[in-house]
Amino acid sequence: MKLKLLPPYDSLGKIERFLKTRTNLQCSIQLDQWPDEGELMLNTAKQCLVIKKNGWIGAKIVLKTPTIVDVKPIAPNTFVNTLTQKGIFAFFVRSVISGPQYRVAHQIENYLVEIQNQ
C-alpha cells in the first residue's frame, strides 16, 4: 500500500524512529533484498526499512519519493525468503505465512496513517 507522509518524515531513519515509539517489533534499515511484484532483478543500491516480527513474518517500507512510501509484507529472513520464491514447497509456505505477513504490514500502515493525520 502506498501512503503519502508529511515532509518531516522524509527518510527511512525518521520513519524508523517514529515506528520504534509505536511498536515493539524489530525495525532496521537494510539493503532491499526482497523483489517487488513485477521486478525481475533486485536493485542492490536501494535500501528499505524492515519491520520484523520473526524470521517468517514482517514488512518492508520503501521510499518511492521523499514523501511517498510503499509498505509490503515480506519474510524478513533472507533464507526463508528464498524458500518462498519457487516450487510446491514455496507455495505451501507462502499460503501459511501470508496471512500473518499481511497483518503485520497492515499494522504498520495504521501507524503510518498517524503521520498523515498529524
C-alpha positions in Angstrom: 0.0 0.0 0.0 1.3 3.4 -0.9 1.0 6.2 1.6 1.8 9.9 1.5 3.6 11.1 4.6 4.2 14.6 5.9 7.6 16.2 5.0 9.1 15.8 8.5 9.1 12.0 7.7 11.1 12.2 4.5 13.7 9.5 5.3 13.8 5.9 6.4 15.6 6.9 9.6 12.9 9.3 10.6 10.2 6.7 9.9 12.2 4.1 11.8 12.4 6.4 14.9 8.7 7.0 14.7 7.8 3.3 14.5 10.1 2.4 17.4 7.9 4.7 19.6 4.8 2.8 18.4 5.7 -0.9 18.2 8.0 -3.4 19.9 8.7 -5.1 16.6 12.3 -5.0 15.4 13.0 -2.2 12.9 16.1 -1.8 10.9 17.3 -0.2 7.7 18.7 -2.7 5.3 19.6 -3.2 1.7 16.4 -4.2 -0.1 16.8 -8.0 -0.8 13.1 -8.6 -1.5 11.9 -8.2 -5.1 8.6 -6.4 -5.5 5.9 -7.8 -7.8 6.9 -7.3 -11.4 10.6 -6.8 -10.7 12.9 -9.2 -12.4 16.1 -8.0 -10.8 17.0 -6.5 -7.4 18.4 -3.0 -7.1 21.2 -3.7 -4.6 21.7 0.0 -4.0 18.2 0.5 -2.7 17.5 0.5 1.0 14.3 -0.3 2.8 13.1 -0.3 6.4 12.4 -3.9 7.6 9.9 -4.4 10.4 10.3 -7.9 11.7 8.0 -9.9 14.0 10.2 -13.1 13.5 12.1 -14.7 10.6 9.0 -15.6 8.8 6.7 -12.6 9.3 7.4 -8.9 8.7 7.0 -6.0 6.3 9.2 -3.6 4.4 8.9 0.1 3.8 10.4 1.6 0.6 10.6 5.3 -0.1 9.2 5.9 -3.6 9.6 9.7 -3.3 10.7 11.7 -0.3 7.0 11.8 1.0 5.5 8.6 -0.5 6.2 5.2 1.0 5.2 1.7 -0.1 4.5 -1.0 2.6 4.9 -4.7 1.5 4.6 -7.9 3.5 7.8 -10.0 3.5 9.6 -12.9 5.1 12.5 -10.9 6.8 14.9 -13.8 6.9 16.7 -14.0 3.5 16.9 -17.8 3.7 13.1 -18.1 4.4 12.5 -15.5 1.6 14.5 -17.7 -0.8 12.4 -20.8 0.2 9.2 -19.0 -0.6 10.2 -18.0 -4.2 9.6 -21.1 -6.3 8.2 -24.6 -6.2 5.4 -26.5 -4.5 7.1 -26.2 -1.1 7.2 -22.4 -1.6 3.5 -22.3 -2.4 2.7 -24.2 0.8 4.9 -22.0 2.9 3.5 -18.8 1.4 0.0 -19.9 2.0 0.7 -20.5 5.7 2.7 -17.3 6.3 1.0 -14.8 4.0 -1.9 -14.1 6.4 0.3 -13.1 9.3 2.6 -11.1 7.0 -0.3 -9.1 5.7 -1.5 -8.4 9.3 1.9 -7.0 10.2 2.0 -4.9 7.1 -1.5 -3.6 7.8 -0.5 -2.8 11.4 2.5 -0.8 10.1 0.2 1.0 7.6 -2.1 2.0 10.5 0.9 3.5 12.4 2.0 5.4 9.3 -1.6 6.8 8.8 -1.0 8.6 12.1 1.8 10.5 10.3 -0.7 11.6 7.6 -3.2 12.8 10.2 -0.8 14.9 12.4 
